[in-house]
Structures are given as C-alpha cells and as structure tokens.
Amino acid sequence: MMTGELYFKMARERRVHLDRIFHLQKRVEELERRLNCYPVDMVSAIPPIPIEMQIRLWMEEYGMPWEIFFCFDHKQWVDELDNSFPYFTENTCPVCRKRKES
C-alpha cells in the first residue's frame, strides 16, 4: 500500500471517529438536560440493591419508579402486589408479611 493511500484511509477513519464522538457528546448533553428536569438527588435515585427482573417488568408495566416496589425497612424488594394496585398500595416484602401474620 502506498503512503498516500494509507494517509487517506487513516484520515477517513479519523473523520468517522470524530463524527461518532461528536454525536455521542451531543447525546450525552441531551440526556444530561433531560436528567436535570427531575428535582431528584442522584444518589437517592439509584436503588441500594440490584433490581430484579420482576421489579423491572412491574416498573415498565405500571410506569412507576423503583421506590414503589422497595421495602425501606428491610432493604429488599416486594415480591407480590396488592389486589388494588396501582390505585392503592400497601405492598409488603416477605419479612413484613411474616410480622403481620405473627
């Protein structure tokens, strides 16, 4: 391969990468603007334990945040929903239910 061909190939690849970086930077800026719309402390917006698949499905189905499905007393996820959810919720974790039954 000749030096000129190599130069143009590298210049083209550089241009492609710079375009990709530019678009990614624009996407980051857009997402940061959207995130700034929410008056939430970012530390509290992250769940303290990994989100289980069932919780993710409920969040998507009902359009609700993870806090609705988390028991803050026992630091675990709710494993079943009330019959009247989402109109009324007293979701309890397994530990809460055992205490109520006792």
MMTF fields as JSON, N, C-alpha, C and O atoms, coordinates in Angstrom:
{
  "mmtfVersion": "1.0.0",
  "mmtfProducer": "UNKNOWN",
  "numBonds": 407,
  "numAtoms": 408,
  "numGroups": 102,
  "numChains": 1,
  "numModels": 1,
  "chainsPerModel": [1],
  "groupsPerChain": [102],
  "chainIdList": ["A"],
  "bondAtomList": [4, 2, 8, 6, 12, 10, 16, 14, 20, 18, 24, 22, 28, 26, 32, 30, 36, 34, 40, 38, 44, 42, 48, 46, 52, 50, 56, 54, 60, 58, 64, 62, 68, 66, 72, 70, 76, 74, 80, 78, 84, 82, 88, 86, 92, 90, 96, 94, 100, 98, 104, 102, 108, 106, 112, 110, 116, 114, 120, 118, 124, 122, 128, 126, 132, 130, 136, 134, 140, 138, 144, 142, 148, 146, 152, 150, 156, 154, 160, 158, 164, 162, 168, 166, 172, 170, 176, 174, 180, 178, 184, 182, 188, 186, 192, 190, 196, 194, 200, 198, 204, 202, 208, 206, 212, 210, 216, 214, 220, 218, 224, 222, 228, 226, 232, 230, 236, 234, 240, 238, 244, 242, 248, 246, 252, 250, 256, 254, 260, 258, 264, 262, 268, 266, 272, 270, 276, 274, 280, 278, 284, 282, 288, 286, 292, 290, 296, 294, 300, 298, 304, 302, 308, 306, 312, 310, 316, 314, 320, 318, 324, 322, 328, 326, 332, 330, 336, 334, 340, 338, 344, 342, 348, 346, 352, 350, 356, 354, 360, 358, 364, 362, 368, 366, 372, 370, 376, 374, 380, 378, 384, 382, 388, 386, 392, 390, 396, 394, 400, 398, 404, 402],
  "bondOrderList": [1, 1, 1, 1, 1, 1, 1, 1, 1, 1, 1, 1, 1, 1, 1, 1, 1, 1, 1, 1, 1, 1, 1, 1, 1, 1, 1, 1, 1, 1, 1, 1, 1, 1, 1, 1, 1, 1, 1, 1, 1, 1, 1, 1, 1, 1, 1, 1, 1, 1, 1, 1, 1, 1, 1, 1, 1, 1, 1, 1, 1, 1, 1, 1, 1, 1, 1, 1, 1, 1, 1, 1, 1, 1, 1, 1, 1, 1, 1, 1, 1, 1, 1, 1, 1, 1, 1, 1, 1, 1, 1, 1, 1, 1, 1, 1, 1, 1, 1, 1, 1],
  "groupList": [{"groupName": "MET", "atomNameList": ["N", "CA", "C", "O"], "elementList": ["N", "C", "C", "O"], "formalChargeList": [0, 0, 0, 0], "bondAtomList": [1, 0, 2, 1, 3, 2], "bondOrderList": [1, 1, 2], "singleLetterCode": "M", "chemCompType": "L-PEPTIDE LINKING"}, {"groupName": "THR", "atomNameList": ["N", "CA", "C", "O"], "elementList": ["N", "C", "C", "O"], "formalChargeList": [0, 0, 0, 0], "bondAtomList": [1, 0, 2, 1, 3, 2], "bondOrderList": [1, 1, 2], "singleLetterCode": "T", "chemCompType": "L-PEPTIDE LINKING"}, {"groupName": "GLY", "atomNameList": ["N", "CA", "C", "O"], "elementList": ["N", "C", "C", "O"], "formalChargeList": [0, 0, 0, 0], "bondAtomList": [1, 0, 2, 1, 3, 2], "bondOrderList": [1, 1, 2], "singleLetterCode": "G", "chemCompType": "PEPTIDE LINKING"}, {"groupName": "GLU", "atomNameList": ["N", "CA", "C", "O"], "elementList": ["N", "C", "C", "O"], "formalChargeList": [0, 0, 0, 0], "bondAtomList": [1, 0, 2, 1, 3, 2], "bondOrderList": [1, 1, 2], "singleLetterCode": "E", "chemCompType": "L-PEPTIDE LINKING"}, {"groupName": "LEU", "atomNameList": ["N", "CA", "C", "O"], "elementList": ["N", "C", "C", "O"], "formalChargeList": [0, 0, 0, 0], "bondAtomList": [1, 0, 2, 1, 3, 2], "bondOrderList": [1, 1, 2], "singleLetterCode": "L", "chemCompType": "L-PEPTIDE LINKING"}, {"groupName": "TYR", "atomNameList": ["N", "CA", "C", "O"], "elementList": ["N", "C", "C", "O"], "formalChargeList": [0, 0, 0, 0], "bondAtomList": [1, 0, 2, 1, 3, 2], "bondOrderList": [1, 1, 2], "singleLetterCode": "Y", "chemCompType": "L-PEPTIDE LINKING"}, {"groupName": "PHE", "atomNameList": ["N", "CA", "C", "O"], "elementList": ["N", "C", "C", "O"], "formalChargeList": [0, 0, 0, 0], "bondAtomList": [1, 0, 2, 1, 3, 2], "bondOrderList": [1, 1, 2], "singleLetterCode": "F", "chemCompType": "L-PEPTIDE LINKING"}, {"groupName": "LYS", "atomNameList": ["N", "CA", "C", "O"], "elementList": ["N", "C", "C", "O"], "formalChargeList": [0, 0, 0, 0], "bondAtomList": [1, 0, 2, 1, 3, 2], "bondOrderList": [1, 1, 2], "singleLetterCode": "K", "chemCompType": "L-PEPTIDE LINKING"}, {"groupName": "ALA", "atomNameList": ["N", "CA", "C", "O"], "elementList": ["N", "C", "C", "O"], "formalChargeList": [0, 0, 0, 0], "bondAtomList": [1, 0, 2, 1, 3, 2], "bondOrderList": [1, 1, 2], "singleLetterCode": "A", "chemCompType": "L-PEPTIDE LINKING"}, {"groupName": "ARG", "atomNameList": ["N", "CA", "C", "O"], "elementList": ["N", "C", "C", "O"], "formalChargeList": [0, 0, 0, 0], "bondAtomList": [1, 0, 2, 1, 3, 2], "bondOrderList": [1, 1, 2], "singleLetterCode": "R", "chemCompType": "L-PEPTIDE LINKING"}, {"groupName": "VAL", "atomNameList": ["N", "CA", "C", "O"], "elementList": ["N", "C", "C", "O"], "formalChargeList": [0, 0, 0, 0], "bondAtomList": [1, 0, 2, 1, 3, 2], "bondOrderList": [1, 1, 2], "singleLetterCode": "V", "chemCompType": "L-PEPTIDE LINKING"}, {"groupName": "HIS", "atomNameList": ["N", "CA", "C", "O"], "elementList": ["N", "C", "C", "O"], "formalChargeList": [0, 0, 0, 0], "bondAtomList": [1, 0, 2, 1, 3, 2], "bondOrderList": [1, 1, 2], "singleLetterCode": "H", "chemCompType": "L-PEPTIDE LINKING"}, {"groupName": "ASP", "atomNameList": ["N", "CA", "C", "O"], "elementList": ["N", "C", "C", "O"], "formalChargeList": [0, 0, 0, 0], "bondAtomList": [1, 0, 2, 1, 3, 2], "bondOrderList": [1, 1, 2], "singleLetterCode": "D", "chemCompType": "L-PEPTIDE LINKING"}, {"groupName": "ILE", "atomNameList": ["N", "CA", "C", "O"], "elementList": ["N", "C", "C", "O"], "formalChargeList": [0, 0, 0, 0], "bondAtomList": [1, 0, 2, 1, 3, 2], "bondOrderList": [1, 1, 2], "singleLetterCode": "I", "chemCompType": "L-PEPTIDE LINKING"}, {"groupName": "GLN", "atomNameList": ["N", "CA", "C", "O"], "elementList": ["N", "C", "C", "O"], "formalChargeList": [0, 0, 0, 0], "bondAtomList": [1, 0, 2, 1, 3, 2], "bondOrderList": [1, 1, 2], "singleLetterCode": "Q", "chemCompType": "L-PEPTIDE LINKING"}, {"groupName": "ASN", "atomNameList": ["N", "CA", "C", "O"], "elementList": ["N", "C", "C", "O"], "formalChargeList": [0, 0, 0, 0], "bondAtomList": [1, 0, 2, 1, 3, 2], "bondOrderList": [1, 1, 2], "singleLetterCode": "N", "chemCompType": "L-PEPTIDE LINKING"}, {"groupName": "CYS", "atomNameList": ["N", "CA", "C", "O"], "elementList": ["N", "C", "C", "O"], "formalChargeList": [0, 0, 0, 0], "bondAtomList": [1, 0, 2, 1, 3, 2], "bondOrderList": [1, 1, 2], "singleLetterCode": "C", "chemCompType": "L-PEPTIDE LINKING"}, {"groupName": "PRO", "atomNameList": ["N", "CA", "C", "O"], "elementList": ["N", "C", "C", "O"], "formalChargeList": [0, 0, 0, 0], "bondAtomList": [1, 0, 2, 1, 3, 2], "bondOrderList": [1, 1, 2], "singleLetterCode": "P", "chemCompType": "L-PEPTIDE LINKING"}, {"groupName": "SER", "atomNameList": ["N", "CA", "C", "O"], "elementList": ["N", "C", "C", "O"], "formalChargeList": [0, 0, 0, 0], "bondAtomList": [1, 0, 2, 1, 3, 2], "bondOrderList": [1, 1, 2], "singleLetterCode": "S", "chemCompType": "L-PEPTIDE LINKING"}, {"groupName": "TRP", "atomNameList": ["N", "CA", "C", "O"], "elementList": ["N", "C", "C", "O"], "formalChargeList": [0, 0, 0, 0], "bondAtomList": [1, 0, 2, 1, 3, 2], "bondOrderList": [1, 1, 2], "singleLetterCode": "W", "chemCompType": "L-PEPTIDE LINKING"}],
  "groupTypeList": [0, 0, 1, 2, 3, 4, 5, 6, 7, 0, 8, 9, 3, 9, 9, 10, 11, 4, 12, 9, 13, 6, 11, 4, 14, 7, 9, 10, 3, 3, 4, 3, 9, 9, 4, 15, 16, 5, 17, 10, 12, 0, 10, 18, 8, 13, 17, 17, 13, 17, 13, 3, 0, 14, 13, 9, 4, 19, 0, 3, 3, 5, 2, 0, 17, 19, 3, 13, 6, 6, 16, 6, 12, 11, 7, 14, 19, 10, 12, 3, 4, 12, 15, 18, 6, 17, 5, 6, 1, 3, 15, 1, 16, 17, 10, 16, 9, 7, 9, 7, 3, 18],
  "groupIdList": [1, 2, 3, 4, 5, 6, 7, 8, 9, 10, 11, 12, 13, 14, 15, 16, 17, 18, 19, 20, 21, 22, 23, 24, 25, 26, 27, 28, 29, 30, 31, 32, 33, 34, 35, 36, 37, 38, 39, 40, 41, 42, 43, 44, 45, 46, 47, 48, 49, 50, 51, 52, 53, 54, 55, 56, 57, 58, 59, 60, 61, 62, 63, 64, 65, 66, 67, 68, 69, 70, 71, 72, 73, 74, 75, 76, 77, 78, 79, 80, 81, 82, 83, 84, 85, 86, 87, 88, 89, 90, 91, 92, 93, 94, 95, 96, 97, 98, 99, 100, 101, 102],
  "secStructList": [7, 7, 2, 2, 2, 2, 2, 2, 2, 2, 2, 2, 2, 2, 2, 2, 2, 2, 2, 2, 2, 2, 2, 2, 2, 2, 2, 2, 2, 2, 2, 2, 2, 2, 2, 2, 6, 1, 7, 7, 7, 6, 6, 6, 6, 1, 7, 1, 1, 7, 7, 7, 2, 2, 2, 2, 2, 2, 2, 2, 2, 2, 6, 7, 7, 4, 4, 4, 4, 3, 3, 6, 6, 6, 6, 3, 3, 7, 7, 1, 7, 7, 6, 6, 6, 6, 6, 1, 7, 7, 7, 7, 7, 2, 2, 2, 2, 2, 2, 2, 2, 7],
  "xCoordList": [0.854, 0.0, 0.897, 1.888, 0.548, 1.357, 1.085, 0.041, 2.031, 1.935, 0.715, 0.035, 0.434, -0.711, -2.031, -2.927, -2.148, -3.379, -3.582, -4.692, -2.498, -2.564, -2.979, -3.782, -2.42, -2.762, -4.26, -4.919, -4.792, -6.209, -7.124, -8.19, -6.707, -7.506, -7.566, -8.631, -6.416, -6.373, -7.142, -7.81, -7.056, -7.787, -9.294, -10.047, -9.732, -11.155, -11.624, -12.684, -10.844, -11.198, -11.237, -12.111, -10.291, -10.262, -11.531, -12.128, -11.936, -13.139, -14.379, -15.256, -14.448, -15.572, -15.608, -16.671, -14.447, -14.386, -14.729, -15.419, -14.255, -14.58, -16.075, -16.669, -16.681, -18.137, -18.866, -19.824, -18.42, -19.053, -18.922, -19.883, -17.743, -17.519, -18.436, -19.025, -18.555, -19.417, -20.862, -21.516, -21.361, -22.747, -22.945, -23.992, -21.958, -22.061, -22.06, -22.796, -21.234, -21.221, -22.572, -23.062, -23.169, -24.497, -25.529, -26.407, -25.434, -26.376, -26.221, -27.213, -24.977, -24.723, -25.316, -25.962, -25.103, -25.663, -27.19, -27.799, -27.803, -29.266, -29.764, -30.737, -29.106, -29.519, -29.301, -30.112, -28.215, -27.98, -29.065, -29.521, -29.48, -30.568, -31.858, -32.575, -32.156, -33.368, -33.288, -34.285, -32.114, -31.936, -32.079, -32.585, -31.643, -31.741, -33.179, -33.444, -34.106, -35.525, -36.103, -37.111, -35.483, -36.01, -35.34, -34.116, -36.119, -35.529, -35.223, -35.723, -34.406, -34.105, -32.608, -31.796, -32.264, -30.862, -30.418, -31.016, -29.39, -28.985, -28.597, -28.802, -28.045, -27.652, -28.879, -28.823, -29.986, -31.189, -31.929, -32.824, -31.575, -32.249, -31.72, -32.259, -30.688, -30.108, -30.526, -30.289, -31.149, -31.579, -30.393, -29.319, -30.572, -29.465, -29.076, -27.976, -29.959, -29.64, -30.038, -30.854, -29.476, -29.817, -31.322, -31.978, -31.839, -33.265, -33.51, -32.873, -34.442, -34.789, -35.627, -36.23, -35.658, -36.384, -37.876, -38.468, -38.491, -39.918, -40.196, -41.205, -39.295, -39.451, -39.351, -40.139, -38.39, -38.257, -39.535, -39.994, -40.098, -41.335, -42.473, -43.225, -42.616, -43.655, -43.434, -44.381, -42.18, -41.875, -42.311, -42.905, -42.009, -42.369, -43.885, -44.47, -44.513, -45.954, -46.773, -47.714, -46.41, -47.195, -46.623, -47.265, -45.418, -44.805, -44.489, -44.687, -43.995, -43.714, -42.237, -41.574, -41.722, -40.308, -40.044, -40.972, -38.786, -38.397, -38.786, -38.999, -38.885, -39.192, -40.532, -40.704, -41.475, -42.796, -42.676, -43.469, -41.701, -41.576, -40.48, -40.088, -39.988, -38.875, -39.328, -39.984, -38.979, -39.264, -38.042, -36.988, -38.194, -37.071, -36.75, -35.625, -37.726, -37.483, -36.549, -35.674, -36.743, -35.975, -34.987, -34.316, -34.895, -33.935, -34.046, -33.05, -35.289, -35.49, -36.704, -37.497, -36.831, -37.909, -39.2, -39.192, -40.302, -41.629, -41.744, -41.278, -42.358, -42.45, -43.859, -44.056, -44.848, -46.207, -46.906, -46.584, -47.868, -48.585, -49.968, -50.533, -50.512, -51.876, -52.877, -52.579, -54.066, -55.122, -55.548, -55.911, -55.509, -55.975, -54.847, -55.07, -53.652, -52.535, -52.872, -53.397, -52.615, -51.859, -52.712, -52.188, -54.011, -54.885, -54.661, -54.822, -54.292, -53.943, -52.791, -52.769, -51.847, -50.711, -50.28, -50.029, -50.202, -49.6, -48.695, -48.723, -47.9, -47.028, -46.09, -45.518, -45.946, -45.093, -44.094, -44.361, -42.954, -41.937, -42.243, -43.12, -41.558, -41.809, -41.636, -42.389, -40.667, -40.437, -41.614, -42.066, -42.11, -43.273, -44.49, -45.216, -44.715, -45.871, -45.76, -46.756, -44.564, -44.375, -44.675, -45.267, -44.269, -44.535, -46.024, -46.529, -46.739, -48.183, -48.919, -49.886, -48.469, -49.125, -48.899, -49.728, -47.788, -47.455, -48.262, -48.093],
  "yCoordList": [-1.174, 0.0, 1.233, 1.295, 2.18, 3.393, 4.315, 4.235, 5.174, 6.089, 7.0, 7.254, 7.489, 8.375, 7.683, 8.266, 6.425, 5.667, 5.447, 5.578, 5.112, 4.883, 6.16, 6.124, 7.284, 8.565, 8.862, 9.24, 8.689, 8.991, 8.016, 8.403, 6.756, 5.78, 6.159, 6.117, 6.529, 6.92, 8.221, 8.373, 9.154, 10.421, 10.167, 10.785, 9.257, 8.925, 8.27, 8.617, 7.326, 6.671, 7.678, 7.61, 8.608, 9.646, 10.492, 10.81, 10.853, 11.662, 10.9, 11.484, 9.614, 8.79, 8.754, 8.896, 8.564, 8.511, 9.865, 9.921, 10.94, 12.269, 12.557, 13.148, 12.137, 12.293, 11.497, 11.986, 10.287, 9.43, 10.077, 10.1, 10.599, 11.27, 12.486, 12.72, 13.252, 14.435, 14.047, 14.679, 13.011, 12.575, 12.031, 12.256, 11.324, 10.818, 11.962, 11.921, 12.985, 14.143, 14.858, 15.285, 14.989, 15.608, 14.777, 15.332, 13.463, 12.577, 12.713, 12.754, 12.783, 12.961, 14.284, 14.335, 15.346, 16.651, 16.595, 17.147, 15.93, 15.807, 15.042, 15.449, 13.944, 13.149, 13.904, 13.79, 14.674, 15.481, 16.545, 16.808, 17.159, 18.154, 17.501, 18.066, 16.325, 15.615, 15.235, 15.309, 14.83, 14.434, 15.628, 15.489, 16.789, 17.993, 18.461, 19.308, 17.932, 18.284, 17.697, 18.191, 16.656, 15.982, 16.532, 16.471, 17.071, 17.617, 16.517, 16.543, 15.558, 14.412, 14.377, 14.59, 14.105, 13.908, 12.605, 11.555, 12.666, 11.492, 10.312, 9.165, 10.56, 9.454, 8.652, 7.423, 9.328, 8.621, 8.018, 7.195, 8.411, 7.885, 6.516, 5.891, 6.049, 4.746, 3.765, 4.019, 2.642, 1.678, 1.101, 0.919, 0.812, 0.313, -1.128, -1.556, -1.883, -3.26, -3.445, -2.679, -4.451, -4.66, -4.892, -5.54, -4.356, -4.5, -5.865, -6.233, -6.607, -7.924, -7.777, -6.731, -8.835, -8.79, -8.517, -7.741, -9.141, -8.92, -7.454, -6.896, -6.84, -5.419, -4.571, -3.643, -4.882, -4.149, -4.254, -3.269, -5.455, -5.65, -4.826, -4.2, -4.814, -4.01, -2.522, -1.784, -2.086, -0.676, -0.278, 0.781, -1.139, -0.853, -0.922, -0.055, -1.951, -2.146, -1.008, -0.515, -0.591, 0.422, 1.828, 2.795, 1.957, 3.268, 3.942, 5.147, 3.162, 3.684, 3.508, 2.626, 4.349, 4.253, 3.057, 2.454, 2.731, 1.56, 1.697, 0.688, 2.931, 3.134, 2.52, 2.116, 2.448, 1.875, 0.397, -0.117, -0.275, -1.727, -2.131, -3.297, -1.186, -1.455, -1.273, -0.284, -2.221, -2.109, -1.46, -2.084, -0.221, 0.505, 0.013, 0.178, -0.588, -1.112, -2.314, -2.449, -3.188, -4.438, -4.499, -5.513, -3.439, -3.33, -4.497, -5.121, -4.776, -5.807, -5.468, -4.589, -6.175, -5.916, -6.578, -7.626, -5.953, -6.527, -7.699, -7.606, -8.793, -9.938, -10.191, -11.052, -9.453, -9.532, -8.197, -7.446, -7.912, -6.637, -6.818, -7.912, -5.736, -5.748, -5.961, -5.684, -6.455, -6.666, -5.366, -5.365, -4.269, -2.993, -2.138, -0.979, -2.69, -1.952, -1.629, -2.509, -0.463, 0.668, 1.741, 2.792, 1.501, 2.526, 2.676, 3.763, 1.586, 1.609, 0.639, -0.43, 1.017, 0.119, 0.052, 1.068, -1.138, -1.408, -2.619, -3.593, -2.515, -3.626, -3.959, -3.073, -5.236, -5.673, -6.7, -7.467, -6.694, -7.692, -8.964, -8.934, -10.062, -11.296, -11.128, -11.723, -10.337, -10.13, -9.367, -9.711, -8.35, -7.59, -8.497, -8.415, -9.359, -10.261, -11.235, -11.515, -11.756, -12.676, -11.972, -12.565, -10.712, -9.952, -9.702, -9.756, -9.428, -9.193, -10.465, -10.409, -11.6, -12.875, -13.294, -13.992, -12.873, -13.283, -12.55, -12.787],
  "zCoordList": [0.0, 0.0, 0.0, 0.728, -0.799, -0.915, 0.268, 0.914, 0.528, 1.653, 1.532, 2.526, 0.341, 0.125, 0.414, 1.023, -0.029, 0.223, 1.716, 2.234, 2.392, 3.835, 4.564, 5.496, 4.127, 4.742, 4.593, 5.561, 3.375, 3.14, 3.879, 4.358, 3.969, 4.712, 6.193, 6.808, 6.758, 8.171, 8.398, 9.421, 7.46, 7.589, 7.553, 8.305, 6.678, 6.599, 7.897, 8.417, 8.423, 9.687, 10.831, 11.695, 10.831, 11.867, 11.803, 12.831, 10.582, 10.399, 10.888, 11.525, 10.593, 11.05, 12.574, 13.179, 13.188, 14.654, 15.279, 16.296, 14.682, 15.206, 15.092, 15.994, 13.978, 13.836, 14.909, 15.508, 15.149, 16.167, 17.549, 18.317, 17.862, 19.144, 19.266, 20.321, 18.194, 18.197, 18.498, 19.328, 17.827, 18.046, 19.459, 20.066, 19.981, 21.351, 22.361, 23.347, 22.118, 23.011, 22.996, 24.041, 21.815, 21.715, 22.467, 23.128, 22.373, 23.072, 24.585, 25.313, 25.055, 26.488, 26.962, 28.009, 26.202, 26.57, 26.63, 27.547, 25.654, 25.635, 26.857, 27.493, 27.183, 28.338, 29.645, 30.565, 29.739, 30.938, 31.09, 32.203, 29.98, 30.042, 30.515, 31.341, 30.003, 30.425, 31.894, 32.612, 32.343, 33.732, 34.664, 35.777, 34.224, 35.048, 35.23, 36.084, 34.451, 34.605, 35.879, 36.385, 36.404, 37.588, 38.84, 38.954, 39.788, 41.015, 42.026, 43.15, 41.627, 42.472, 42.736, 41.836, 43.976, 44.308, 43.652, 43.889, 42.843, 42.075, 42.952, 42.556, 44.123, 44.993, 45.398, 45.45, 45.685, 46.097, 44.91, 45.101, 43.688, 42.51, 42.106, 41.193, 42.765, 42.458, 43.54, 44.721, 43.162, 44.183, 44.949, 44.375, 46.233, 47.053, 46.745, 47.096, 46.094, 45.701, 44.24, 43.727, 43.559, 42.145, 41.947, 42.762, 40.863, 40.559, 39.928, 38.941, 40.513, 39.988, 38.721, 38.483, 37.911, 36.647, 36.858, 36.108, 37.864, 38.116, 38.435, 38.004, 39.19, 39.535, 38.273, 38.084, 37.413, 36.147, 35.314, 34.735, 35.262, 34.499, 35.087, 34.34, 36.419, 37.062, 36.812, 36.541, 36.903, 36.659, 35.25, 35.047, 34.284, 32.898, 32.7, 32.051, 33.258, 33.077, 33.683, 33.061, 34.907, 35.609, 35.476, 35.885, 34.908, 34.742, 36.062, 36.215, 37.02, 38.358, 38.695, 38.15, 39.598, 39.976, 40.886, 41.425, 41.043, 41.837, 43.298, 43.971, 43.813, 45.233, 45.637, 46.787, 44.707, 44.99, 45.353, 46.142, 44.787, 44.94, 45.929, 45.972, 46.716, 47.627, 49.07, 49.396, 49.934, 51.365, 52.02, 52.141, 52.433, 53.016, 54.425, 54.897, 55.097, 56.444, 56.42, 57.275, 55.432, 55.388, 54.229, 54.04, 53.465, 52.358, 51.381, 51.015, 50.967, 49.952, 49.093, 49.43, 47.987, 47.048, 47.487, 48.131, 47.129, 47.323, 46.347, 45.211, 46.782, 45.875, 45.361, 44.503, 45.873, 45.332, 45.536, 46.457, 44.665, 44.709, 45.317, 45.28, 45.878, 46.412, 45.283, 44.122, 45.628, 44.631, 43.966, 42.79, 44.693, 44.15, 43.572, 43.224, 43.468, 42.879, 41.429, 40.749, 40.917, 41.433, 42.108, 42.479, 42.276, 42.862, 44.359, 44.914, 45.004, 46.422, 46.586, 45.976, 47.406, 47.58, 49.029, 49.677, 49.505, 50.8, 50.588, 51.341, 49.542, 49.17, 50.319, 50.954, 50.569, 51.675, 51.181, 50.256, 51.814, 51.496, 52.299, 53.163, 52.044, 52.796, 54.306, 55.077, 54.739, 56.174, 56.785, 57.877, 56.105, 56.605, 56.743, 57.734, 55.76, 55.815, 56.978, 57.644, 57.233, 58.364, 59.68, 60.582, 59.793, 61.02, 61.2, 62.322, 60.102, 60.184, 60.587, 61.347, 60.085, 60.391, 61.837, 62.42, 62.41, 63.788, 64.823, 66.019]
}
